Amino acid sequence: MRPREREALQDWEQYRKATAKATTIDLFEGEEEQRARVKQLSADFPAFAKHYFPHFTTADFSKAQKALFREVLRPHKGNRVLANIIHRDGA
């Protein structure tokens, strides 16, 4: 393994461990509770992000961010929204 690859792997392992440590898992959650949680969070992206990525979402999302989430996550609409953003920003 090359030094750059070894360093990248070490960085990934640090990131993976930090994410696992920051994300709580309820070992006693029942199957029904899990289904209800997944259903609820699937319909609400800000709640999903706060639940699964609490170490990244330390503040509330703005109205503009929430509107963007709704547009991007709308079926058959998200790709067009992202394409327009990328085209507009020149990325």
Buried (B, 14 or more C-beta within 10 A) or exposed (E): EEEEEEEEEEEEEEEEEEEEEEEEEEEEEEEEEEEEBEEEBEEEBBBBBBBEEEEEBEEEBEEEEBEBBEBBBEEEEBEEBEEEEEEEEEE
